[in-house]
């Protein structure tokens, strides 16, 4: 499994990457997409909303299950990955790239440092 070192991770299997300033990109981990199986639908209707860390910001539907998506840090959802509406399988094929879920404007960018690094996350799923 792949755990890029430039990302931070949550116990709920989301990753977050600081893009610039207070803007971050969020998705689910390689471990999460493998556990879910074939992703058939991603539903995120929280664009423009300011949410707290660990709040559900959407759901991902696989062939056999639906799973909630949790925000890793406080912030406002500024963008949803438009490619996922027609190609939700991008979450399976490229979870850290084209399969990203949302972009957020973080309330406090320092909060990202409270999350797990790659080695800590890998230890929790091994």
Beta strands, then each sheet from edge to edge (+ up, - down):
strand 1: 8-9
strand 2: 14-20
strand 3: 23-28
strand 4: 39-43
strand 5: 50-51
strand 6: 56-62
strand 7: 66-70
strand 8: 75-80
strand 9: 102-106
sheet 1: 1+ 2- 3+ 9- 8+ 5-
sheet 2: 4+ 6- 7+
end
